[in-house]
Amino acid sequence: MQPVGPYRFTEVIGVCQVGKVWWAIDGQDRLVTVAVLAGAAAADPPWREAFANAANAMALTPGGQRYVNADLAAATPWAAYPAEEGMGGQRLFQNLGMDLHPAEAEADILIPEAGPVADLPESVSAMPVSGTTPTSGAPLPWAMHAPVGPQPVSAPPQPVSPAPEQTSGVPHQVSSPPVSAPPVDPFSAPQRRIAPSEPRPRRGGPLRAMVALAVVLLVAAGGVVALAGSADTDPPPPPYTLEERATAIASPAVVYVEVVFTGYLRDKVTKAPLRAGPITFNRRCSGFVVSSAGHVLTNNLCVRPAADTARQNALYALGQTLIAEKKLEPGKLDAYVATNLRTTVLTGVDSQPEPQVRLFGQLNVSRGGRTEAPAIPGEIVRTWDAAAGNVALVKLADEHLPVAELNTTAEIQPGASLLSIGYATSEKDPRTATYTVAAKQVTVTAWGSQGPVSVFRVGDDVGSHSRGGPVVDTSGRVVGMLDNDESSATKANRVVVPVTTLGALLAEAGVTPGLGPVDKRYRSGLDAYFAGQYPAAIKQLGATVTDSPTNHVAETYRGNAGDRQAIADRAQTFPNWAVFVLVGLGVALLVTLVALAVAARSRARG
């Protein structure tokens, strides 16, 4: 929902229980923050009054912050603040005792219209504003805002003293104290001896008025030029969080890994196949690229499962086929697998003892079961079982993939905030589902062990297919790999194999991890974007897209940089309204100068 008002709303900065703060752009492409009372609070009279009082108090308190526009009587009241003076919208809600949360938390934070109204803090439930207050809906001039330094926001502003009364009306009758008469001069005559002459009429009054008018016109023209050119400043950097930046850095290197197994299920005793044809089943997980040669780190049990796990997967695949052929009831699938798990073996094709294994990797938006382009074929290079860390190294047949950087000196402590990244899907059938990269902020709960391996655990995960995905710090560098938590009943991917184990596997395989020139250019382009240096970002991210076509995130941020630069260019263009005003002032000034010349000549003749 975008509020009604004279702005183009771009994105939500944050959300609280009673409203949201937006980034928005006015008619002159100037950036503002807009605080909007929303949800249940928008229809609650005490909250509406508190919102209006807080906005007016900020505007009138010395050292406060004035809004440039507001409609405090709207169905969803709002107040807009200039971006160059700080986060006015955020300050307004903080003065109401409300802290902002990330926009993604709206469903959990903002109380909907049908929900219970949030309790009004006592400190703002009756925030009177004495004196003259700004009129709701009437914009205040941009030039009237005083510079605002950092202000405390933990308490609401103090009541404002009354504004001075207007004096343009009828003046008050003021009684003067009696004045004593001057002493009598005995030598003075009762009448004046010399009568003063009549003053000569002033002929320069109109001339002085026209000179003053010319000065006023020149000053007004200068003010128009200054106001129109005030937008000719560097554009502000985009609002972002460290989590967004870390995700942008690391996510292009995350890989959807799918391994296809083909073989026969046979009776242990007779060796007879349970089905005439071979059986195919797939295993899916995440991974991440660690070298420009296409090396990918992933989970060992995903690409090389234990024999009983592989047999169980094959039986479930066969059972699904029998259900589709109406030869097995859906409710009996688990029993069918349990019965045959003890009596069968899984062999390969053409008398091979092991099933055939094919591996494929996809980046960006991926689809289950895809074995053709854009899926990239790969091969298993090395695996370590659960006793050594349960990690694997594979190599994809593409040497132009984005690379993730390892933080080999990371020291992870309990309570540290990290980012878990991996592939996830909301679809029910994993065989044909669409998978996308998901990221979630997680907290380290404790260090421990899984078997003989030292690991640490985090408090959340992004789904079952994130196993093998990276865990990164706020700089976007990998500090570990996700794995199943065997101590949990849900087997959630909340165990993190530390980066030291990953580095040891790479060293054993003779692979040196590191960023290539394209990866370094990509990070430089992101640095330029988040610093508001959009021309540099467009150039560097564009070169990244050319050299690494699979980096769709680079393409996204290059587009964002282009959009923000276009907004900045429009803001720096001399506006049409200023041209018309200057022309009008110029004509008025010319007429005034002509009148001055005529008046001066007439005076000289007189």
N, C-alpha and C positions, 0 to 999 in steps of 0.2 A: 504494500500500500504506500503510494507516494502522496504526501500531504498536498492540499491545495494551496497555492501561493505563487508569487511571481518568480519562481526559481525552477531550474532543471536539476532534479535530484539525481546524483550519480551513484552513491553507495552509502551503506550504513557504517558509521564509525563504531558505534557501540550501542548496547541496549541495557536497560535497567527494568525494574519491576513496573514502572509507571510510564515508560516512554523510550524514545530512541533519539540518537543524534546522527544527523546525515551530513555528508559532504554535498554541497549544491553550488550552482553557478547562476549568477543573476543575469540580467539583460545585457550588461556590458562584459560578460564572461569573467566577472570577478568571483573568486572562490570564497564561499562562506560556510560556516557550520550552522546547522539549524536544529534546535532542540524542539521536539514534538511530544506533547503529552498524548499518550495513546493508551489503547486497551481499556480496562475497567476505570482507570483514573480519569480518562477524558470525559466520562459522563458523571463523575463524582464532584458535586459542587465544592466541597472543602478542598479537594486536590486542585481543581481549576483555580480557586481563589489563591491557594498557596503558590501555584505556578506563576500566576500573573503578578502577585506581590513580590515573589523572588526576582522575576525579570525586571520589574520596575525598581526594586531596591538596588540591584546590581547597576542599573543605569544611573541612579542618583547618588549612590554612595561615593564619597571621594576615594579615588583609586579603584573604583569599580569598573564595570565594562558595560557600555551601551549597546543595545541592539540596533541594527540598521533598519530593521523592519520587523513587524510582529502582527499577529492577529490573535489576541488573547481571548477573544470572544468566539472564535471559530468552534466548530464541532470537535475538532482536534486542535487545541491551541498550540501555537508555535511562536518561536522567536529566533531571528537570524542574527549572526554575529560575523564580522569580517575575519577571515582566516589569518590575516597578517597580524592581528592583535591577540592571537592565542586561541585556545579551545574554549570559546565562550559558551557554546552549547553544553559542553561537558561541565563547565563550572556551574551552570545554572542547575543541573541535576545534583551536583555535589553539594550545592547550597541547600538543596532540598533533602539532603541526607542519603542520596542514592549514588552508588558507584557504578560505573559502566562496566559491562562485560563484553567479550567478543560478540560480533554480530551473529556468529553461528549458534550462539546460545539462546537466541530469541525464544524458541519453543519452550525452553526450560525456565527462562527468567521473566519475560514480559507476561504480566497477568492479563489474559484475554478479556474481552468485553463481558463475557458470561461468567467470569471468575470473581472471586472475592476481592474487594478493594484493599489495597495495601494500607497498613496503618500509617496515618500521617504522623511524622515525628513531631514531638511537642515543640521543638525549636523552630518549626516553620508552620505550625498549624494556624498561627495568627500573626502573620508578619506584617504589621501596619506600615504604611508608607505615608508619612505626613507631607504636607506641602503639595506642590504641583507635580504631578506624575506625567510621564510621556503618554500620549494618547495611543490607545491600542489601535494598531493598524497603520499608524502614521510613521513613515520612515524618518529616521534621523539622518542628517547629512553625514557623509563619510568624513568630512573634515572636522567634525565636532568630537571625534573620539580622542580622548587623552591617552598617552602611552601607558600601557598596563604592564607592570612587572609581575613576577611570580607572587601570587597571593595565596594565603591559606584557604583551603576549601573545606576544612573539617567542620566549620560552624557557619551558620547563615550570616549575612552581613548585618551590621547594626542598624537600628532605625535611623532614618535620615532626618535631619532637622528641617523645619519648614523652609520653603523657598521664599525669597523676599517678595513682598507684595508689589503688584503692579502700580506704578505711579503716573501712568499716562492719563488717568481720569481726573476728576475734580480734586484739587488739592485739599488736604485737611486744613481746617481753620485752626491756626496756632495762636494762642494768646501770648502776647509779648509782655514782659515785665515793664512797669512804668518807668519812663525815662525822665529824669529831672531836667528842667529847662536850663539853658545856659545862663550864666550870670549876666546881668545888665551892664552894658558899657556906658558909663555916664558921659563919655565924650562923643558917642555916636549920635548922628542925626536921626530923627524919626523916619526919614525917607532916604532911599538910595540916591547918591549924588550923580552917578553915571549909569545910564540905562544900557544894558548889554544889547549888542546888535543881533539881529536875527541870523541864525546859522545858514550858510549857503547850502542849497540842496545838493546832495551827492549824486553825481551823474555816472559814477562807476559801478553802481549796484548791479545792473544787468550784466555788465562786462565781467565783473567778478563771478557772477553766477555761472556764466557760460564757461569761464576758465575752470571753475570747480567741476562742472559737468564733464569737460574734456578729460580732466584728471581722473574722475570716477570711471569714465569709459575705458581709459588706458589701463587702470587697475583691474577692471572687470575682465578685459581681454587677457591680461596676464594671468588672472585666476583661472579662466577657461583653459588656457594653454597648460597651466600647471595641473589642473584637475584631469584634463584629457590625457596628459602624459604621465600621470601618476601610475598607470598600469604598465608602464614601460620598465618593468623590473624582471628579474629572473623568476621563472615560475617556481612555486613551492614544490618540494619533493612530495611524492605520493605518500599517503598514510599507509603504514604496514606494520606487521608484527615480526618479531624475530622468527617465529614459527613459519610464517609465510616465506620469509627469505630463505630459511634453511630448507624448506620443501622445494622451493624453486631451484636451489643449488643441487640437491641430491636426487630429486625424483626423475630427471631424464635418464639416469643410469639404472633405474629399477627395471627388472626383466620379469615377465611372466614366463615361467618354465613349465613345459608340459612334456612328459615322457610317455611314449606309447610302447606297451609290452604286448607281444603276440606269442602264443604258445598253445599247447594242448593240456587239458585236464584229463588225467588218466587214473584208473583204479590202481591202488598201490600193489595189489596182488596180481591181477590179470594183465595190467598195463593197457587195458582197453580204454579208448577215449570215451569220455562222457558225451561227447558230441563229435560228429563226423568231421566238422570243419574246425579250424583254429579259432581260438578265443582271443579277443583284443580288449585290453583295459588301459586306462590312462591314469596317471598320477600328476597332480598339479601343485605348484608352490611358487614362491617368489625367489628372486636372486638379484644381484647387482654387479655391474661391470666394474672391474678393477684395473684393467690395462687397455691400452689402445689397440692391442692385438686381438681383443674380443674375449678375454678371459672373464669368467663370471663365477662368483662365489655363491653357493646355494646350500640347501640342506641335503645331507647324505641319504637319509631314509626316503626322501622324495625321489631321488634318481636311482637309488639302489636299495630297495626295501628288503627286509628279511624274508626268508623263504615262506614262512607261514603267512606273513602279511601279503605277499604277492599272490599266494594261493587263495587267500580270502578275497582279495580284490577280483581275481578271475572268477570265483564262484558267484560273487554278486553280479558281475557282468553277465555271466551265463544265466543266472536267475532272472535278470531283467529281460533278457531275450526270450526266455520261456514264458514270462508274463505277457509279453507282447504277442506271442504266438498262442495265447490262451491255454498253455500247458501247465501253468502254475498260478495259483491264486496269490494275489499281492500280499495278503496277510500271512502267507506261509513262507515268505522269502527268507527271513532270518532263520527259521527252523531248517530250511533247505540248505543254507550255507553251513550251519552248525553241524548238521548230519554228515555232509560230504567233506567237511574240512579235515576230519580224522582219517578218511579212507582214500584220499586222492593225493596225487603229486602233480606239479606243474612242470612240463618239459618244453623244449623248444620245437621248432619246425624242422623238417628234414633230418630227423634223428639227432638233433642237437640237444644236449642235456639242459641247457638254459634257454629261457624265452628270448626272442629277438627284442632288442631295445633300440628305439629311435628317440632322439631328443630334439626339441624345437624351442626356440625362444621368441617372444614377441615383446615389443615396447609400445608405450602409449596405450590406447584402447585396444584390448585383445579379445579374442574369441576362442572358446573351448573347441577342441577337435580340429583346429586349423593346422594343416601340414604344408600348405602352399604359401607363397609370398602374400603378405609381408612376414609370415613366420620364417625364422632363420634357422636352418639346421645346425646342429651342434654335436659335440661328442664329449664323453666323460673322460677327464684327464686324470683325476685322482680323488679318492674318497677316504675319509676317516670315519670309523664306526663310532657308536655312542660312547665307548670307553675313551676315545681320543678327542671327542668334541662334536661328533655328528655333523661334520661339515664336508662339502664336496667342491671340487673345482672342475668346471666344464669350459669348453671353448666354442663360441659361436663363429660361424663362417662369415664374419663381417668385421672389418677393421676400421669402421668409421662410426663407432658407437660412442655415446657420451660416457664418461668415466666418473665414478665416485671416488672421492679422496679419503684415505684411511687416516685417522688420528692415532698414530702409533704411540703417542705419549699421553693418551687420555688417562686420567685418574678419576674414576667414577665413584662417587660417594653416595650412601643412602640419602634420599631426599632430593637428589639432583633431578632437574627437569630435562627430559630428552624428547625425541620425536621418533615414533615408530611408523615405518613406512612399508607398505606391501600391497599386493593386489587383492581386491575384494569384489564381490558381486552380491546383488540382492535377489537374483533369479534362483529358482528352485532346482532346475536341472543343470548341474555343473558341466555336463558333457557339451552343451551348446550355449552356455551362458556367455554374456559379455562381461569382461573383467576390466576394472579401471584401478589406477593407483589411488590408494587412500593413505592419509597421514593422520596421526593422532598424537597429541601431547600426552606424555606419560611421565610418571615419577618413579624413580628407583626406590624399591621398598627395602631390599636387603641383599647382601652378598651371601652365597651359599655354594652348594655343589649339586650336580646331577650326575650320579655315579661318581667316578673318580675325577671329574672335570670341575674346575672352579667356574661358577657362573654368577650372574646377578639377575634379579627378578624385577619386573616393572608391574605397575598396578592395572594395566589395561592392554588390550590388543585391538587389531583392526579386522579380525576375522580368521577363519581356518586356513585360508590360502595365503596368508602373509608369512607363513613359515619359510625361512630362508631370506626374508627381506632385511634391509638394513635398519639399525637404530642409530640415529645421528644426533650430534650436539647442536647447539644453537648456531654454530658456524656452518652447518651442513656437512660436517665431516663424520665418517662412519666410526662408531665406537663399539659396535658389536652386531651380531646376527640373531634374528628371532628363531626360537625353537619351541617345541611343545614342552609344557610343564608337566612332567610325568607324575609329580606329586599332587596334581590337581585332578579332581574328578572330571572336569570338562576338557582336560588336556589343552587348555588355551595356550596361545603362543605368547607366553609372558616370561619365558626364560631367555636370557640374552647371553650368547657365547661371546666372550670379550674379544676385542680386536687383537690381543696378543696371540690367541689361538689361531685366528685367521692368518695373521702374519707368519706364524710357524708353518702352516700348510703351504702358503705361497712359497716360502723359502725352500721347503722340501721339494716342491715341484719346479724350482728354478724360475719362478715368475716374479718379476719386479713390478710392484704396483706403482702407479703414478699418473699424473695428469699430462695430457699431450697439449700441443699449442692451441688446438681448437677449444679444449676444455678451459684453458686459462683465459682465452679470449671471451668465452661465454661468461665466466665469472666477472671479468672486467666489465662486460656489458651490463650484467645485473647490478654491479656496484654503481655504474653510471646512472642506471634507471632509478635505483632507490635513493640516489643523491639528487635527483631532479635534473640531471645533465642529459636531457633527452636526445639531442643530436648525436652525442657520442654513443648513447645506448642504441639508437637506431642503426648506426654504422656497425658497431661491433656485434650486436645480436643478428643483424642481417648477414654478416660474414659467417657467423656460426651456423645459421640455417643453410647457407650454401655448402659449407664444408661438412656438416653433419645433419643430413636431411631428417634423420629420425628424432632429432631434438625438437619436438613440437612445443615444448615449454618455451624455448627460445623464440619461436614464431609468435607465441601468445604475448610475451613481454615486449617483443619488437612492435607489435600492433598497439599495445598499451602506451608505449613511448611515443608512437606516432600520433595517437589520439591526444595525449597530453601536450605534445608540442604544438599541435594544431590549435588547441585551446589557448596556449600561451601566445601564439602568433596573432590570433584574433584579438586578444587583450592588448597587444602592443600596437595595433593599428589605430591611427588617429580616427576617432569615431565620427560618424556623419553628423551627429547632433552638434559636435563642437565646431564643425565647419560652418553650419548654418548660423550658429550663435556668433561666431567671429565675423561672418559677413555682415550680420545685422549690426554688430557693434562698430564695424568699420564704417558702414554707411552713416550711422548716428554720429560717429566722430568726425567724419568729413563734413556733415551738415553743420556740426558745432564749430568747426574750424572756419568754415565760410562765414558763419554768423559772427564769429570773433573778428575776422578781417573787416567785415562791413562796419561793425560797431567801432572798431579802432579808427577806421577812416572817418566816420561821422564825428567822432570825438575830436580828431585832429582839426577838422574843418570848423568845429564849434569853438 
